[in-house]
Amino acid sequence: MAVELLARLVHRYRPRFGWLPFVLLAAALAGLVLSVLDVAWVPLDGVVIWTVALGFLLGALLAQRTVRPAVAWLSLIVAGAALSLALVAELWPPPFVARQGAAEIAAYGARQLALFADRAAGWVTAVAGGGRSTETVVFTLGLALAGWFVAAFLAWSSYRLGRPYWGLTLVGAALAVNTFYGQAPLYWAVLFFGLAVTAATFLNYLHREAEWERAGVDYSAEVRPDLLVYAAGVSLGIMSLAMALPAINFRAIAEAFQRQEAVVAAEQTLERAFAGVQQPRTDEGAIGAGGLPRSFLLGGDPQLAATVVMTAAVALPADLPPGAALTARNWRSVSYDVYTGRGWARSSERDEAVEAGQPIPAAEAAAQITLTQTVDWVHDRRATRYTVGRPALFSHDLTVSWRGSDDLVGVRGRNNAPFRYTAQSTAVLLDPAGLEAARLEDVPAEIRARYTALPRGIPDRVYELARVAAGLEAGDAAPPSPYAQARAIEAFLHQYPYTLDLPQPPRDVDIVDYFLFDLQRGFCDYYASAMVVMARAVGLPARLAAGFLQQPPDARGVQTVRQLDAHSWAEVYFAGIGWVEFEPTAPFAVAAAPAAPAAGDSAPPTFEPPQPMAVVPPRAPQRQTPWFLWLGLAALALVVWQLWGRRALARRRAPRVPLDAVQAAFAGLQDGAAAAGHPYRPGQTPDEFAAALLDQLEGDEAAAPLRGAVARLAGMFAARQYGRRPATEAADEARAAWVEARAPLRRLAWRRRFRIPP
């Protein structure tokens, strides 16, 4: 039953010219897609698979319908733009959102569109201002649109225009650009070349068949499989030889081209605009592949260092009320927004240069106060700047990193920034009434979209536990406020014991799920990650922040911060207030975040050494594939055998009878006539053979030069075989007649082979 259904579907949706040309074109496109994926331009490069596949399918569908070209291409442009935007903006909701109904799905899509617009606006701001951006959303959108257009044009040129070479040439040009600039392996280009030659040759012949059918020309379908075999064999042989031959070094040509002033200027602009394309992060805020901000802690208890990393003093406003709580409590460096299931990463950012004394732009907030810090960094040469609260003003030049248009990530010093610096930062006074009144609906859509994103593979039990911990399963008529939910999750995590003596987590588990249900103990990275994930699971925008704990000041008001004071915590966003720090780690539990730790507070040891610079390994030399070489050579040998080998062997095996000039000329006439479709029939006399040949060629202008030569050769051969005239007397005349007949016979043979009408 299933086989019959599949057969019906295959027959029902059979494309024009059958499935084989369609598969050949799709395979040629696959070579381009695989080459792009091999380069790994951007993290979301998988969108090109969908745009190329669907663009080719829709292009082929419209090309085979009686749709006006303008209407067809307008439809293709609109569909390609919509699909590319939906893929790049990730408008498809995750399962936990889809289960909440159509209203929440629509709201999710609106938030994702707002996030896309914010990311694109941040990129435009960086490029227009001459800054540097690692944001890849614009490049990804361009990649998706380019893939759609190339695939659609290939289908259109192949099925509507009857010129598959045009579309394949465009695909080949895109592949060449990707190979040159992305340093993609050469075998994808070789694979594409072989498939393109085969597909173009076969499709071109099929279009000729369609023209002959419309013109009522008789032709034989037996030529089709032979042509396909020959084209595929020759292509495979050329591909194998290309893989076997040493690669041509284009370095000198490329360097000469890249030294041109216009090219240098364009490349510098592109490097700033697309700094996140195929570029690894190298600053000390980056994390390792192991997971969490400090992946080395996942293996067990390290030797914690008491090395001093900085000394600092914080000056609070004189009018700060006693016991006032602030949204900021720790020495903060950067925040992480992307949870991977194994830890945290930072999404694409843009960098903006800020001069000394120039304020960092910030949104207005109620009850905002200014903190002044003096920091002396003594540990290493890292450029990261640490502040209590949101950085606002520095005594030296800065590079400020942003997500989107106005979401500040962190600050780094530049221009040989001093290790001793003063800075101003801002924090907001915590108002319990204002926090309780903050509504989730008032949070900007781009903030909700970015900071509620979770991987699709998180187990359902994490979502269920998050709702229980947040108090959403109590059955009350009115759910708790977002602030009450965040505090409830924070308090829930305080019951987990704190320790650094941990086993290595399994490789195939979600870190937060493993901590909550299996490990059930851990250090600050586990606590903070769990709170952020659980907050996002109930719809609260949250992120993970890293830095150091504040320390009790000495008599001079100076804090001494050591490596063992490194810490991570959760931050939750509230409308009208901004980001508020939460402390889910059990030993640091507080009722509300104070401005600074009280004297006598002690912190369990944690450790965060400076991260090493990422090193890009050199590209391994491309190795040849001997099996592919031998397969291609075998295919080429098969084609040579089909074309020439069998006839050559037959001639060698035939009994060799010496032929004089007249006999040789008439034998050549018989072979040429057979190749042109008019073979000699047994029992015919030379005159009968010549008469039949001339009758069959009657009315064919291309055969006009043959008439006299055929008649003379037949007469000379009959006289030679049955008369008494010596062969030597007619030798020169026979050779001249054969030379006269040979070229027209060859033209007739080629016309018959490719079914070209007279």
Number of C-alpha atoms within 10 A of each C-alpha: 6 7 8 9 10 11 11 12 11 13 12 9 11 12 16 14 14 12 13 13 20 21 13 20 25 20 17 24 27 18 22 27 21 17 24 24 19 17 17 17 19 19 16 17 20 18 22 27 20 17 27 25 19 19 27 25 17 20 27 24 19 22 24 14 11 9 12 10 13 9 11 18 19 11 15 20 17 11 17 24 18 12 21 25 20 17 19 25 21 18 19 15 18 16 11 15 18 15 11 10 10 11 10 14 18 16 15 22 18 16 21 26 21 20 22 23 17 20 27 19 16 23 30 20 18 24 18 11 11 15 18 25 28 26 28 26 24 18 19 25 22 17 20 27 24 18 28 29 23 23 28 30 25 27 30 27 19 27 24 19 13 17 18 24 19 17 23 28 15 16 23 21 13 17 23 19 12 20 20 14 9 17 14 21 16 16 18 21 21 20 20 25 21 21 26 26 20 26 28 23 19 24 25 16 18 17 17 16 21 13 12 16 12 9 10 10 14 11 16 11 10 8 14 14 11 14 17 17 17 20 22 24 24 23 23 27 25 20 23 28 18 15 21 16 9 9 9 6 8 9 9 9 9 11 10 9 13 15 11 10 10 10 12 13 13 11 13 11 16 15 16 18 25 22 20 24 21 15 14 14 17 13 16 15 22 21 22 17 14 16 20 26 27 24 17 18 22 21 14 14 14 13 10 14 15 14 13 15 19 19 18 23 20 22 12 14 11 6 7 12 9 6 8 13 21 23 26 26 24 27 22 25 22 21 23 23 22 19 24 17 21 18 23 26 21 17 15 21 26 30 25 20 17 19 16 12 15 14 13 18 11 13 8 10 15 14 12 15 17 16 21 20 19 18 21 17 22 14 15 11 12 17 19 20 23 24 29 27 26 25 27 19 22 24 17 20 20 26 21 20 23 24 24 26 18 15 17 20 21 22 25 20 21 17 9 10 16 15 19 15 17 18 21 22 19 22 26 21 21 21 16 11 8 15 18 14 15 18 15 18 9 11 17 15 19 21 19 24 21 22 24 23 20 19 13 12 12 19 13 13 12 19 19 15 18 25 19 17 23 26 19 16 13 13 8 9 6 8 14 16 17 24 22 15 22 27 18 17 24 28 20 17 22 17 13 18 13 18 14 18 15 15 12 11 17 9 9 8 15 18 23 28 20 17 19 19 12 10 15 16 20 20 24 24 29 25 26 28 28 26 31 29 30 27 29 21 24 22 17 23 26 31 28 29 25 23 22 27 24 26 25 18 20 11 7 7 12 16 18 18 23 22 21 22 25 24 28 29 27 30 25 22 23 24 17 17 21 17 21 22 22 26 26 31 28 20 15 15 15 14 10 17 20 18 23 19 17 12 10 9 10 14 15 15 18 25 20 22 16 15 16 13 12 14 9 8 6 6 7 6 7 9 8 14 12 12 10 17 20 15 15 23 20 16 22 23 16 17 20 15 14 14 13 10 14 12 12 11 11 10 11 10 9 8 8 8 6 8 10 12 19 28 20 17 25 24 16 16 24 19 14 22 21 15 17 19 14 18 16 19 12 7 8 11 13 20 16 14 21 23 16 16 20 20 10 12 17 12 11 11 9 13 17 14 14 20 16 13 21 23 17 17 28 23 15 22 23 18 17 19 14 8 10 8 13 11 18 13 11 17 17 12 16 25 16 13 21 23 13 16 23 17 14 17 22 15 15 21 19 13 14 18 16 16 19 14 12 11
